[in-house]
């Protein structure tokens, strides 16, 4: 493997947004700034064109890539909503725990694609695999590899285990049991595709050695008080959590509504740049997609997954 230095990527990125729509009406990351800048990662200005729904109960077709400009801001916090922010946090945190517990009772398909880009901006190499989340012989949720085409990467040499590790992103950091560890600040409102959202910034009060904590932003549906999107990273007092062989730290994650009541992740993306002394910069991107959520057999995966990774173990799916 070539030895690379990780170079933070410019804040301007080409991001892929996942559009989603409410049922009932319904709808089914590298940070380049220091953690002590309060809103350095707070706002995402989307230029997505909302596509017509395929299905009133499912996510919309993902739009083509479009330009999105992620900016830092020194804007003052907007006036708080009519409902006290503390009550909004309490309600969405309770739903986050509900979704966490429900997710381990669902099987799924997960695709992971890591792409290298050449100096012309075109893909120059790729590693991808598809996994299925199924119940093992003891009824616990586990993953098996379904497909894994040969790798065409040039700058990196990866094992399936490394790529699977980077895809184990804890999806529900802000459950009630964890709220006391965070400063949660209301910072404004923004429309995410068709959904009007409150924006909350989450910062750990105190970094820990044994447990990684989330640092980032959540977008909360104003009507139903459910998190529909997150952007951020996991940190300990030793620094940012990431797979040692890969540079990906911050992930932007969209969710979809499953069975009209649970919000599970369906798309996550992170962009970074590897820097080689001899050959120069190599932009890299990882995209993770979840689909085909289906309930496991009765009694399978009764215990909830680990909600936050510790400093020595990779987070579980």
C-alpha positions as CSV (number, residue, x, y, z in Angstrom):
1,X,0.0,0.0,0.0
2,X,1.3,3.5,-0.8
3,X,1.8,5.7,2.2
4,X,-0.4,8.7,2.1
5,X,-0.9,11.8,4.1
6,X,-4.5,12.8,4.6
7,X,-5.2,16.3,3.4
8,X,-8.5,18.0,4.3
9,X,-10.7,18.6,1.3
10,X,-12.0,22.0,0.4
11,X,-15.4,22.9,1.8
12,X,-16.9,23.2,-1.7
13,X,-18.2,19.7,-2.6
14,X,-20.3,17.9,-5.1
15,X,-22.8,16.1,-2.9
16,X,-25.5,13.7,-3.8
17,X,-28.8,14.4,-1.9
18,X,-31.5,11.9,-1.3
19,X,-35.0,13.3,-1.8
20,X,-37.7,12.0,0.4
21,X,-41.4,12.7,1.0
22,X,-43.7,12.4,3.9
23,X,-46.3,9.7,4.3
24,X,-49.4,11.0,6.0
25,X,-49.3,14.0,3.7
26,X,-45.4,11.2,4.2
27,X,-42.0,10.5,3.3
28,X,-40.5,7.4,3.9
29,X,-18.4,14.4,5.5
30,X,-14.7,15.8,5.8
31,X,-15.0,18.6,8.3
32,X,-12.4,21.1,7.5
33,X,-12.6,23.3,10.6
34,X,-11.7,22.9,14.2
35,X,-14.3,21.6,16.7
36,X,-14.2,24.9,18.7
37,X,-15.7,26.9,15.9
38,X,-19.3,26.8,17.0
39,X,-21.1,26.7,13.7
40,X,-18.4,25.8,11.3
41,X,-20.3,22.8,10.0
42,X,-23.9,24.0,10.7
43,X,-25.5,24.8,7.4
44,X,-25.9,22.9,4.2
45,X,-27.2,25.0,1.3
46,X,-29.0,22.6,-1.0
47,X,-29.5,23.2,-4.7
48,X,-31.5,20.0,-5.3
49,X,-34.4,19.9,-7.6
50,X,-37.2,18.0,-6.0
51,X,-38.3,15.1,-8.2
52,X,-41.7,13.8,-8.7
53,X,-42.5,10.9,-6.3
54,X,-42.4,7.4,-7.6
55,X,-44.5,6.2,-4.7
56,X,-46.5,8.0,-2.0
57,X,-45.0,5.7,0.6
58,X,-41.3,5.6,-0.4
59,X,-38.3,7.8,-1.0
60,X,-38.0,9.7,-4.3
61,X,-35.6,8.7,-6.9
62,X,-32.2,10.1,-5.9
63,X,-31.5,13.2,-8.1
64,X,-28.4,13.5,-10.3
65,X,-25.3,15.0,-8.7
66,X,-25.6,18.7,-8.2
67,X,-23.5,21.5,-6.7
68,X,-23.8,22.1,-3.0
69,X,-21.8,24.7,-1.2
70,X,-21.1,23.9,2.5
71,X,-20.2,27.1,4.3
72,X,-19.1,28.3,7.7
73,X,-21.1,31.0,9.3
74,X,-21.0,33.7,11.9
75,X,-24.6,34.4,11.6
76,X,-26.5,35.0,14.8
77,X,-28.7,32.2,16.0
78,X,-32.3,32.6,14.7
79,X,-35.1,33.4,17.1
80,X,-36.2,30.2,18.9
81,X,-39.3,28.4,17.7
82,X,-42.6,28.7,19.5
83,X,-42.1,25.2,21.0
84,X,-39.1,25.4,23.5
85,X,-36.0,23.8,22.0
86,X,-35.5,21.7,25.1
87,X,-38.9,20.1,24.4
88,X,-38.1,19.5,20.7
89,X,-34.8,17.8,21.8
90,X,-36.7,15.6,24.3
91,X,-39.2,14.5,21.7
92,X,-36.8,13.7,18.9
93,X,-34.4,11.9,21.2
94,X,-37.2,9.6,22.4
95,X,-38.0,8.8,18.8
96,X,-34.3,8.2,18.1
97,X,-34.3,5.5,20.7
98,X,-37.4,3.9,19.2
99,X,-35.8,3.8,15.8
100,X,-32.6,2.4,17.2
101,X,-34.4,-0.5,18.9
102,X,-36.5,-1.2,15.8
103,X,-33.6,-1.2,13.3
104,X,-32.0,-4.3,14.6
105,X,-35.2,-6.2,13.9
106,X,-34.9,-5.4,10.2
107,X,-32.8,-7.0,7.5
108,X,-31.5,-4.9,4.7
109,X,-29.2,-4.7,1.7
110,X,-26.2,-2.4,1.9
111,X,-23.9,-1.3,-0.9
112,X,-20.6,0.3,-0.3
113,X,-18.5,2.0,-3.0
114,X,-15.1,3.7,-2.7
115,X,-14.0,5.7,-5.6
116,X,-10.6,7.3,-6.5
117,X,-10.6,10.3,-8.9
118,X,-7.8,11.2,-11.3
119,X,-6.5,14.7,-12.1
120,X,-9.2,15.1,-14.7
121,X,-11.9,14.7,-12.1
122,X,-13.0,11.4,-13.6
123,X,-13.2,8.1,-11.6
124,X,-9.9,6.3,-11.9
125,X,-10.5,3.3,-9.6
126,X,-13.2,1.7,-7.6
127,X,-13.8,-0.8,-4.9
128,X,-17.4,-1.9,-4.1
129,X,-19.3,-4.6,-2.4
130,X,-22.9,-5.4,-1.5
131,X,-23.9,-6.9,1.8
132,X,-27.1,-8.3,3.2
133,X,-28.2,-7.8,6.8
134,X,-29.8,-11.1,7.9
135,X,-30.5,-13.0,11.1
136,X,-27.8,-15.5,12.0
137,X,-28.3,-19.0,13.5
138,X,-28.9,-17.5,16.9
139,X,-31.3,-14.9,15.7
140,X,-28.9,-12.0,15.9
141,X,-28.5,-9.4,13.1
142,X,-25.3,-10.1,11.1
143,X,-24.0,-9.3,7.6
144,X,-22.8,-11.4,4.7
145,X,-21.1,-10.4,1.5
146,X,-23.4,-10.8,-1.5
147,X,-21.2,-9.4,-4.3
148,X,-17.7,-8.1,-4.4
149,X,-16.3,-7.3,-7.9
150,X,-12.5,-7.1,-8.3
151,X,-11.0,-3.9,-7.1
152,X,-9.6,-1.4,-9.6
153,X,-8.2,1.0,-7.0
154,X,-4.7,2.4,-7.6
155,X,-3.8,4.5,-4.6
156,X,-5.3,2.2,-2.0
157,X,-5.3,-1.5,-1.3
158,X,-8.3,-2.5,0.8
159,X,-9.6,-5.6,2.4
160,X,-13.4,-6.2,2.7
161,X,-13.1,-5.9,6.5
162,X,-11.7,-2.3,6.2
163,X,-14.5,-1.2,3.9
164,X,-17.1,-2.8,6.1
165,X,-15.7,-1.0,9.1
166,X,-16.0,2.4,7.5
167,X,-19.7,1.7,6.8
168,X,-20.5,0.9,10.4
169,X,-21.7,4.4,11.2
170,X,-23.7,4.7,14.4
171,X,-27.0,6.2,13.3
172,X,-28.6,7.3,16.5
173,X,-26.2,9.2,18.8
174,X,-28.8,11.5,20.5
175,X,-30.9,9.1,22.4
176,X,-32.2,10.1,25.9
177,X,-29.5,8.2,27.8
178,X,-26.8,10.2,26.0
179,X,-28.3,13.7,26.0
180,X,-26.5,14.7,29.3
181,X,-23.2,14.4,27.5
182,X,-24.0,17.0,24.8
183,X,-24.5,20.7,24.4
184,X,-27.4,20.9,22.0
185,X,-28.1,24.3,20.5
186,X,-30.9,25.4,18.2
187,X,-29.4,27.3,15.3
188,X,-32.3,27.9,12.9
189,X,-34.5,26.4,10.3
190,X,-33.9,25.0,6.8
191,X,-35.9,23.0,4.2
192,X,-34.4,19.7,3.4
193,X,-35.9,18.8,0.0
194,X,-39.7,18.9,0.8
195,X,-39.4,18.9,4.6
196,X,-39.2,22.0,6.8
197,X,-36.6,21.3,9.5
198,X,-35.2,22.7,12.7
199,X,-31.4,22.6,12.8
200,X,-29.6,21.6,16.0
201,X,-25.9,21.6,16.6
202,X,-24.5,18.9,18.9
203,X,-21.2,19.2,20.6
204,X,-19.8,16.9,23.4
205,X,-19.5,18.7,26.7
206,X,-16.4,16.7,27.6
207,X,-14.5,14.3,25.3
208,X,-13.9,10.8,26.7
209,X,-11.3,8.1,26.1
210,X,-13.6,5.1,26.4
211,X,-16.5,6.3,24.4
212,X,-16.7,8.2,21.1
213,X,-19.3,11.0,20.9
214,X,-21.0,12.6,18.0
215,X,-20.1,16.1,16.9
216,X,-22.2,17.6,14.2
217,X,-25.6,18.8,13.1
218,X,-29.1,17.2,13.0
219,X,-32.1,18.3,10.9
220,X,-35.4,17.6,12.6
221,X,-38.7,17.6,10.8
222,X,-40.7,20.5,12.2
223,X,-44.1,18.7,12.1
224,X,-43.3,15.3,13.4
225,X,-40.1,16.1,15.4
226,X,-38.1,13.3,13.8
227,X,-34.4,13.4,12.6
228,X,-34.3,13.1,8.8
229,X,-30.7,14.0,8.2
230,X,-27.3,14.2,10.1
231,X,-23.9,15.6,9.3
232,X,-20.9,15.0,11.5
233,X,-18.2,12.8,13.0
234,X,-17.3,10.8,16.1
235,X,-14.6,12.0,18.4
236,X,-12.8,11.0,21.6
237,X,-10.1,12.8,23.6
238,X,-7.6,11.2,21.3
239,X,-9.1,12.8,18.2
240,X,-11.4,11.9,15.3
241,X,-12.6,8.3,14.9
242,X,-11.9,6.7,11.5
243,X,-10.6,3.5,10.0
244,X,-6.8,3.7,10.1
245,X,-6.4,2.8,6.4
246,X,-9.0,5.4,5.2
247,X,-9.3,9.2,5.6
248,X,-13.1,9.4,6.0
249,X,-14.3,11.2,9.1
250,X,-17.4,13.2,8.5
251,X,-20.5,11.7,6.9
252,X,-23.7,13.3,5.6
253,X,-26.5,10.8,6.1
254,X,-30.0,10.9,4.9
255,X,-32.8,8.7,6.1
256,X,-36.0,7.1,4.8
257,X,-39.2,6.2,6.5
258,X,-39.7,2.5,6.8
259,X,-43.2,1.0,7.3
260,X,-44.5,4.5,7.9
261,X,-43.1,4.7,11.4
262,X,-39.3,4.3,11.5
263,X,-36.5,6.5,10.1
264,X,-33.6,4.3,9.1
265,X,-30.4,5.5,7.2
266,X,-30.6,5.0,3.4
267,X,-27.7,7.1,2.1
268,X,-24.4,8.3,3.5
269,X,-21.4,10.0,1.8
270,X,-18.0,11.3,2.7
271,X,-15.4,13.0,0.5
272,X,-11.7,13.4,1.3
273,X,-8.3,13.8,-0.4
274,X,-5.2,11.6,-0.1
275,X,-1.9,13.4,-0.6
276,X,1.1,11.6,-2.1
277,X,4.5,13.2,-2.2
278,X,5.3,11.7,-5.6
279,X,2.0,11.6,-7.5
280,X,0.1,14.5,-5.8
281,X,-3.5,14.6,-4.5
282,X,-6.0,11.8,-5.0
283,X,-9.6,12.7,-4.2
284,X,-11.5,9.8,-2.8
285,X,-15.2,9.3,-2.0
286,X,-17.2,6.6,-0.2
287,X,-20.9,6.2,-0.7
288,X,-23.0,3.8,1.4
289,X,-26.6,3.0,0.5
290,X,-29.1,0.9,2.5
291,X,-32.2,-0.5,0.8
292,X,-34.8,-3.3,1.0
293,X,-35.5,-3.0,4.7
294,X,-37.6,-6.0,5.8
295,X,-38.6,-7.3,9.2
296,X,-36.5,-10.3,10.4
297,X,-38.1,-13.4,11.7
298,X,-40.0,-13.1,14.9
299,X,-37.6,-13.0,17.9
300,X,-34.5,-12.2,15.9
301,X,-32.2,-9.4,17.1
302,X,-34.1,-8.7,20.3
303,X,-31.3,-6.6,21.8
304,X,-30.5,-3.1,20.5
305,X,-27.3,-2.4,18.7
306,X,-24.5,-0.5,20.3
307,X,-25.4,3.2,20.0
308,X,-21.9,4.7,20.2
309,X,-18.5,3.2,19.5
310,X,-15.8,2.9,22.1
311,X,-12.2,4.0,21.5
312,X,-10.9,0.6,20.7
313,X,-13.7,-1.1,18.8
314,X,-15.4,-0.3,15.5
315,X,-19.1,0.8,15.8
316,X,-21.6,-1.9,14.9
317,X,-24.1,-1.5,12.1
